[in-house]
Amino acid sequence: MAMLEVNNISKAFGGVRALENFSVQVDAGEIHGIIGPNGAGKTTALNVISGIYDTDSGEIILDGNRIETLPQYKRTRQGLGRTFQNIRLFKGLSVEENVMCGYDHHSYYTVLGGLFPSPRRFRDEKKASEMARHYLDLVGVLSYAEERPDNLSYGIQRRIEIARALTCTPKILLLDEPAAGLNPTEVTELTELINRLAKELNIGIIVIEHRLELIMSISDRVHVLNFGKPIASGTPDEVQNNQEVIDAYLGVEED
């Protein structure tokens, strides 16, 4: 059994089938890419897997446990971490405090403990700070720990978001267009980082990205969606030479 098994998940909004019978199996240390034209259902797939949307049908199994009926925070506790296409950092918090938020699901002190100092609260906050600084160092931005994120470049903010997702200690990491807004040098550095995270942390990674060169260079397998339906799945070479994929991206000449 793979670390993550997604079997025939579907999602409709009214009469629109945004996702239909999508499946993917990701093991520890593997990188899977999801590509497709705009509106193909890529982000919908991640939103269903992570619990932002309920699935209409299908099953999601993480490390042997069914999770498709669980709320988002419980899926996080089971081992799902993710980033978003639009950067979602808290401007009023420092970089370190932003990343510490990823540890919240490990904190179990009560509301009263949050209002008043307690040994449990201090222990949890100390552990969260240690983990935040560890993952900031891992993604190469520890020197910005005390800065405000809105003072930093887009590329650094992307790395901060990845560090926050890693603080959830995921078994599977979902990355939604992590290269959006990055320059070519930053894209190259991001490619190296994603490869390194999969190997060093031995986690499975699913990446959505419009930059095909990034997806093709890092993915063990690539999955292609078009109008919500899977049209191809295979190695990067197999997908790049699939005529249905070529037609979806370039269009088909009329008779």
C-alpha positions as CSV (number, residue, x, y, z in Angstrom):
1,M,0.0,0.0,0.0
2,A,1.3,3.5,-0.9
3,M,1.6,6.2,1.7
4,L,-1.3,8.0,0.1
5,E,-4.0,6.3,-2.0
6,V,-6.6,8.5,-3.7
7,N,-9.1,6.3,-5.5
8,N,-11.6,7.8,-7.9
9,I,-12.5,11.0,-6.1
10,S,-15.0,13.3,-7.7
11,K,-16.4,16.8,-7.0
12,A,-19.2,18.7,-8.6
13,F,-20.4,22.3,-8.0
14,G,-24.0,22.4,-9.1
15,G,-24.1,20.9,-12.6
16,V,-20.4,21.4,-13.2
17,R,-18.2,18.3,-12.7
18,A,-15.0,20.0,-11.5
19,L,-13.2,16.7,-10.8
20,E,-14.2,13.2,-12.0
21,N,-12.7,9.8,-11.0
22,F,-9.2,11.1,-10.2
23,S,-6.8,8.6,-8.7
24,V,-3.2,8.9,-7.5
25,Q,-0.9,6.7,-5.4
26,V,2.1,8.4,-3.7
27,D,4.8,6.6,-1.7
28,A,7.3,8.1,0.7
29,G,10.1,9.8,-1.1
30,E,8.2,10.2,-4.4
31,I,7.3,13.4,-6.2
32,H,4.1,13.4,-8.3
33,G,3.1,16.3,-10.6
34,I,-0.4,17.3,-11.6
35,I,-0.7,19.4,-14.7
36,G,-3.5,20.5,-17.1
37,P,-4.9,23.7,-18.7
38,N,-6.5,26.4,-16.7
39,G,-9.7,25.1,-15.1
40,A,-8.7,21.5,-15.5
41,G,-9.5,20.7,-11.8
42,K,-5.9,20.6,-10.4
43,T,-6.5,22.8,-7.3
44,T,-9.9,21.1,-6.8
45,A,-8.1,17.8,-6.5
46,L,-5.8,19.2,-3.8
47,N,-8.7,20.8,-2.0
48,V,-10.6,17.5,-1.9
49,I,-7.5,15.6,-0.7
50,S,-6.7,18.2,2.0
51,G,-10.4,18.5,3.2
52,I,-11.2,22.0,2.0
53,Y,-13.9,20.4,-0.1
54,D,-15.8,17.2,0.7
55,T,-15.6,14.5,-1.9
56,D,-18.8,13.5,-3.6
57,S,-17.4,10.0,-4.2
58,G,-14.2,8.0,-3.9
59,E,-11.8,7.3,-1.1
60,I,-8.6,8.8,0.4
61,I,-6.3,6.6,2.4
62,L,-3.3,8.0,4.2
63,D,-0.8,5.6,5.8
64,G,-3.5,2.9,5.9
65,N,-6.3,5.1,7.3
66,R,-9.4,6.4,5.5
67,I,-9.5,10.2,5.8
68,E,-12.0,11.4,3.3
69,T,-14.6,12.1,6.0
70,L,-12.2,13.8,8.4
71,P,-12.1,17.6,8.8
72,Q,-9.0,19.5,7.7
73,Y,-7.3,19.7,11.1
74,K,-7.7,16.0,11.6
75,R,-6.2,15.3,8.2
76,T,-3.3,17.5,9.2
77,R,-2.8,15.4,12.4
78,Q,-2.9,12.3,10.2
79,G,0.0,13.6,8.2
80,L,-1.2,16.0,5.4
81,G,0.5,19.4,4.9
82,R,0.0,21.9,2.1
83,T,0.7,25.3,0.7
84,F,-1.6,27.5,-1.4
85,Q,-1.4,29.2,-4.7
86,N,-1.9,32.6,-3.1
87,I,0.6,33.2,-0.3
88,R,-1.2,33.1,3.1
89,L,1.2,34.5,5.7
90,F,0.2,36.6,8.6
91,K,1.6,40.1,8.2
92,G,1.3,40.9,11.9
93,L,3.6,38.0,12.9
94,S,7.3,37.5,12.4
95,V,8.5,34.8,10.1
96,E,9.2,32.5,13.0
97,E,5.8,33.0,14.5
98,N,4.2,32.3,11.1
99,V,6.0,29.0,10.9
100,M,5.2,28.2,14.5
101,C,1.5,28.2,13.5
102,G,2.1,25.0,11.7
103,Y,2.7,23.3,15.0
104,D,-0.7,24.2,16.4
105,H,-2.2,20.8,15.9
106,H,0.4,19.3,18.2
107,S,-0.5,21.8,21.0
108,Y,-3.1,20.5,23.5
109,Y,-3.3,23.1,26.3
110,T,-6.7,24.4,27.1
111,V,-8.3,27.8,26.4
112,L,-7.5,28.7,30.0
113,G,-3.9,27.6,29.4
114,G,-3.8,29.9,26.4
115,L,-5.0,32.9,28.4
116,F,-2.7,32.4,31.4
117,P,0.9,31.1,31.6
118,S,1.2,27.4,32.3
119,P,4.1,24.9,32.2
120,R,2.3,23.0,29.3
121,R,1.9,26.1,27.3
122,F,5.6,27.1,27.7
123,R,6.7,23.6,26.7
124,D,4.6,23.6,23.6
125,E,5.7,27.1,22.6
126,K,9.3,26.2,23.1
127,K,9.0,23.0,21.0
128,A,7.1,25.0,18.3
129,S,9.9,27.6,18.2
130,E,12.6,24.9,17.9
131,M,10.7,23.2,15.1
132,A,10.1,26.4,13.3
133,R,13.7,27.4,13.3
134,H,14.7,23.9,12.2
135,Y,12.5,24.0,9.1
136,L,13.4,27.6,8.3
137,D,17.0,26.5,8.3
138,L,16.2,23.5,6.2
139,V,14.6,25.6,3.5
140,G,17.4,28.2,3.7
141,V,15.6,31.3,5.3
142,L,16.5,31.0,9.0
143,S,18.3,34.4,8.8
144,Y,14.9,36.0,8.2
145,A,13.2,34.5,11.4
146,E,12.7,37.9,13.1
147,E,11.6,39.7,10.0
148,R,8.0,40.5,8.9
149,P,7.0,38.4,5.9
150,D,5.6,41.4,3.9
151,N,9.1,43.0,3.9
152,L,10.5,40.0,2.1
153,S,10.7,38.9,-1.6
154,Y,8.1,36.6,-3.1
155,G,10.6,33.8,-3.4
156,I,11.5,33.9,0.3
157,Q,7.8,34.0,1.3
158,R,7.2,30.9,-0.7
159,R,9.9,29.1,1.2
160,I,8.4,30.3,4.5
161,E,5.1,28.8,3.5
162,I,6.8,25.5,2.8
163,A,8.6,25.6,6.2
164,R,5.2,26.2,7.9
165,A,3.7,23.2,6.1
166,L,6.7,21.1,7.1
167,T,6.2,22.1,10.8
168,C,3.0,20.0,10.6
169,T,5.4,17.0,10.2
170,P,3.6,15.7,7.1
171,K,3.9,12.3,5.5
172,I,2.5,13.8,2.3
173,L,3.1,17.5,1.3
174,L,0.8,19.2,-1.2
175,L,2.3,22.2,-3.1
176,D,-0.1,24.4,-5.1
177,E,1.8,26.3,-7.7
178,P,4.9,26.9,-5.5
179,A,6.8,28.6,-8.4
180,A,4.1,31.2,-9.1
181,G,5.7,34.7,-9.2
182,L,9.3,33.4,-9.1
183,N,12.1,34.4,-11.4
184,P,14.1,31.8,-13.3
185,T,16.9,31.6,-10.7
186,E,14.3,31.2,-7.9
187,V,12.6,28.4,-9.9
188,T,15.8,26.6,-10.2
189,E,16.5,26.9,-6.5
190,L,12.9,25.8,-5.7
191,T,13.3,22.7,-7.9
192,E,16.5,21.7,-6.0
193,L,14.7,22.3,-2.7
194,I,11.7,20.1,-3.5
195,N,13.9,17.3,-4.6
196,R,16.0,17.6,-1.5
197,L,12.9,17.6,0.8
198,A,11.5,14.4,-0.7
199,K,14.8,12.6,-0.2
200,E,16.0,14.0,3.1
201,L,12.6,13.9,4.9
202,N,11.4,10.8,3.0
203,I,8.0,12.3,2.4
204,G,5.7,12.1,-0.6
205,I,5.1,15.3,-2.5
206,I,2.3,16.3,-4.9
207,V,3.0,19.4,-6.9
208,I,0.6,21.5,-9.1
209,E,2.5,23.8,-11.4
210,H,2.0,25.6,-14.7
211,R,5.8,25.6,-15.4
212,L,6.1,22.3,-17.2
213,E,9.9,22.3,-17.1
214,L,9.7,22.2,-13.3
215,I,7.2,19.4,-13.2
216,M,9.0,17.3,-15.8
217,S,12.4,17.7,-14.1
218,I,11.3,16.7,-10.6
219,S,8.4,14.2,-10.9
220,D,8.6,10.5,-10.7
221,R,5.1,10.4,-12.2
222,V,2.9,13.1,-13.9
223,H,-0.9,13.1,-13.9
224,V,-2.8,15.2,-16.5
225,L,-6.3,16.6,-16.0
226,N,-8.5,18.2,-18.6
227,F,-12.0,19.5,-17.9
228,G,-11.9,17.7,-14.5
229,K,-11.1,14.3,-16.1
230,P,-7.8,12.4,-16.0
231,I,-6.5,11.9,-19.5
232,A,-2.9,10.6,-18.8
233,S,-0.6,9.3,-16.1
234,G,2.9,8.1,-16.4
235,T,6.6,9.1,-16.4
236,P,7.4,12.6,-17.6
237,D,8.6,11.1,-21.0
238,E,5.4,9.1,-21.4
239,V,3.2,12.1,-20.7
240,Q,5.1,14.5,-22.9
241,N,4.7,12.2,-25.9
242,N,1.0,11.4,-25.2
243,Q,-1.1,12.8,-28.1
244,E,-4.1,13.5,-25.9
245,V,-2.0,15.6,-23.6
246,I,-0.5,17.5,-26.6
247,D,-4.0,18.1,-28.0
248,A,-5.3,19.4,-24.6
249,Y,-2.4,22.0,-24.4
250,L,-2.2,23.0,-28.0
251,G,-5.7,22.3,-29.3
252,V,-6.8,20.1,-32.2
253,E,-7.0,21.3,-35.8
254,E,-10.5,21.2,-37.1
255,D,-11.3,19.0,-40.2
